[in-house]
Amino acid sequence: MPAVEAGSIVLIAATTENPSFSVNAPLLSRSLVVKLEPLAENDIAELLRRASKAPAGLAGKVEISDDAMSRVCQIAGGDARRALTVLDAAASRALEFNSDEVAVISLEDVLAALETALVRYDREGEQHYDTISAFIKAVRGSDPDAALHYLARMLEGGEDPRFIARRLMILASEDIGLADSSALPLAVAAFDTVANIGMPEARIALAQTTIYLALAPKSNSAYLAINAALDDVRAGFTPSIPIYLRSAGSARVGSDQTYVYPHDLPSSVASQDYVSESREYYKPKHLGEEKSLAETLEALRAIIRTKKA
């Protein structure tokens, strides 16, 4: 750090991970960050053609068929190193089974060279955060097909399925909440299933839950309600707890200081203050199951907050 600050050295570094997470913050603040974007498929194709002809590469011993080229470019996901790795493996197979002077790499050679699709996904880096973000936003946006696509990318990339299940539990409360009261129990059940059976069967429970949550009515009212209450408390809104609500409040006497036991009333709802200067944090949406809760809340507030003369 002192050498960088004094200009004694010029530090040039590269990382395949997001520097915001992997580079020391003081060093990052003194650096110019240049982000390299994935290569376009036509750039990957040109790289493969050059590698197949270059003396330091395959030296013209192979040619690549159009469908094989297209597949390698797709698998590479914009990563030149990955494209060259696939090319090298496919070329080895083509040369082994082809006695011609110039072997032709076929789509079959490419597919045979791969045990599984090389998904562009880094469990510890930026792809991890970008993909889970896209997954959650697709579920929130009610698009089960897009959500399943991102789910498949994460699973194929080796993501911990328990991490995905935990995020679904959060989403079930944050984005669906009271609009569908079965969303959270289903997400919890999915997490338990994933933890108990593991992959590959866990993919089915995750897919089921993903589809259900994507199709469920959406409400973030509980999320907004607790945040509003926390904002008030942090801003200093902490009025004294009414005497009749305190642990010994039932022993107090006086019409304004006696706790009214709701079960003693026909409606089981009492007209009394539960907090001084009542605020309305919970604002239900008229969607799904929450529509009926909104009607219930309006009736309850009308009773609870009616002051006796």
Secondary structure, 3 states (H helix, E strand, C coil): CHHHHHCCCCCCCCCCCCHHHHCCHHHHHCCCCCCCCCCCHHHHHHHHHHHHHCCCCCCCCEEECHHHHHHHHHHHCCCHHHHHHHHHHHHHHHHHCCCCCCEEECHHHHHHCCCCCCCCCCCCCHHHHHHHHHHHHHHHCCCHHHHHHHHHHHHHCCCCHHHHHHHHHHHHHHHHHHHCCCHHHHHHHHHHHHHHHCCCCHHHHHHHHHHHHHHCCCCCHHHHHHHHHHHHHHCCCCCCCCHHHCCCHHHCCCCCCCCCCHHHCCCCCCCCCCCCCCCCCCCCCCCCCHHHHHHHHHHHHHHHCCCCC
